[in-house]
């Protein structure tokens, strides 16, 4: 939905585990942002994943306003049936919202250095 080209942080589970080990070893005070150190838009991420898997990537986009409207309608319809919807309007908005985090404090205080993972390298 939408262009999905705004940067968003990614975190591979192995990098998360490395950060946890660093926190256990260094025992710092506070909380840290931890990402893979790379930011891709959702479209680029899914295109790279599709290429890695040998399957076609997305062929088209739904305009953001229409996607929000469809998500709202689906949420309402499923709500009337007593069920929840995974694709809510705020999720559509989030997929198109610039979102990055600095991992410098984790690098400095935990010795964290993310490794490139699989098809994102």
DRENKE-215167 format. One record per residue: residue in one letter; x, y, z of N, C-alpha, C in turn. Coordinates in pm, whole numbers, plus 50000, padded with zeros to 5 digits. Example, Ala and Ser with C-alpha at 12.3 -4.5 7.8 and 13.67 -1.06 7.14 Angstrom:
A513194943150780512304955050780513204967050780S512854977550708513674989450714512905000350787
//
This chain:
X500824988050000500005000050000500865012650000X500545021949915501355034049904502675031049837X503585040649840504885038749775505795029649855X505655029449986506485021050075507975022850047X508395035350023509805037849994510515045650104X509825048350214510465055650323511295046050407X512475050350452513355041450527512705036550656X512935023950684512485018150811513585008850861X513815008550992514885000251046514504985451044X515494977351020515304962851023516214957051130X515844945751183516674939051284516574924051267X517684918051226517754903551214517884897651354X517264886551378517274880451511518704877651559X519604874151468520994871651511521654884351562X521354895751499521894908451548521284911951684X520014909051701519374911351831520084903251938X520374890551909521074881952006522454887452038X523164892651937524474898751961524364910652055X523334918852036523134930452123522824925952266X522034915552281521704910352414522974905252483X523804898052410525064893152467525924904952510X526004915252424526774927352460526244933852586X524914934352601524314940352721524634931952844X524594918752830524914910052944526384911152984X527254912852886528684913952916529064927452974X528484938252923528884951852963528024957653075X526844952053098525924956453204525714971753205X525364977653091525164992253087523834996153152X523735008753187522455014053237521685019453117X520395018053119519565023953014519145014252907X518525019852805518015012152692518725016652565X518745008052465519475010952341518625007652220X518765015752116518195012351987519125002451920X518564991951863519364981851796518704978851662X519454980551555518974977051421520104970151346X519854966551221520904960751138521854971451085X521584984151116522434994851066522124998450922X521084992650867520654995250730519194999550735X518815008350646517405012250638516945011050494X515945003150473515345001450341513885005150350X513335009750242511885010850233511304996850225X510064995350265509424982250261509414976450120X509204984850018509194980049879510544974249841X511634981449872512964976349838513244963449914X512864962950041513064950850120512344938950058X511064940650026510304929349970510804925749830X511274935649752511844932549620513124924449634X513984928149730515214920449752514894906349801X513924905349891513534892149942512964883549828X512114889249746511544881749633512634877049538X513594885749508514704882049420515514870749481X515794871749610516544861349681515814847949675X514484848249683513684836049681513354831349539X513694839649439513414836049301511944837049264X511244846149327509824848249297509634862749251X508544865549180508324879349135508074888749252X508544900949237508284911349337506924917649312X506624927749391505354934949375505314941349237X504174940749173504034946249039503364959849038X502644963149143501904975649145501754980449288X501374992849303501084998449435499655003449435X499075002849551497755008649572497995022649628X497385033049570497575046449626497285046649776X498085054549849498015054649995496615057550048X495945067549993494585070850039493615059350020X493705052749906492835041349878493165029649970X494455027449996494855016550086494335018950228X494425031450274493895034650408492385032350413X491695036750309490245035050302489875020150303X490585012150224490314997750219490604991150353X491694995350418492034989650550490954993250651X490485005550646489435009950739488155001950715X487795000050587486584992450554486714977950600X487904972050577488114958250622488084957050773X488654966750840488654966650986487224967651039X486434976250978485044977851020484254965150995X484394959450875483654947350840484024935750933X485324933850955485744922951044485314925651188X485334938251229484874941851363483414938251383X482604940451280481184936851288480984921751301X481954914251249481874899651259482564894551386X483054903851469483714899851593485144895151574X485754899351464487134895351436488004907751418X489274906251439490214917351420490834916951281X491434928051242492084929051112493564932051132X494434924751064495874927251074496274939850998X495604942850889495944954650809495014966150847X495444973550948494664984950996495184997650930X494385008350926494835020850863496155026050919X496355024951050497595029951108498815021751065X498615009051032499715000750981500075005250840X499065008150759499305013350624500105026350634X499745034950727500475047550746501905044750791X502085035650886503405032350936504325027150825X503795019350733504605013950623505085025050530X504545036950545504905048250460505415060150541X505905057650662506405068250749507895066550770X508655077250749510105076950768510405073250913X511235063050933511495058151068512905052351074X513845059851132515185054551150515635057251294X516595049651341517105050951477518625050551474X519255058251560520705057751573521075046151664X522075038451620522575027351702523955030551760X524355043251753525685047251800525905044151947X524905046352032525075043352175525295028352196X524575019952123524775005452135526165001552086X526625007951981527985005151932529015009052039X528845020852094529805026252190529765018652324X528575016152377528475010652513528344995452519X527894989152411527744974552411528774967552323X529524975552247530424969452150529654963052035X528424967752013527534961851912527964966051773X528124956451687528384959051545527554949151464X526484953851402525594944751330526304938451210X525934926151181526454919051064525434919650953X525934920950830525034920450713524414906550709X523154905850676522444893050678521854889650542X522074877250502521474871250385521404880650266X520234882850213520044890150089520164905150105X520384910050226520514924450247521954929050235X522884919750229524304923350223524634930850096
//
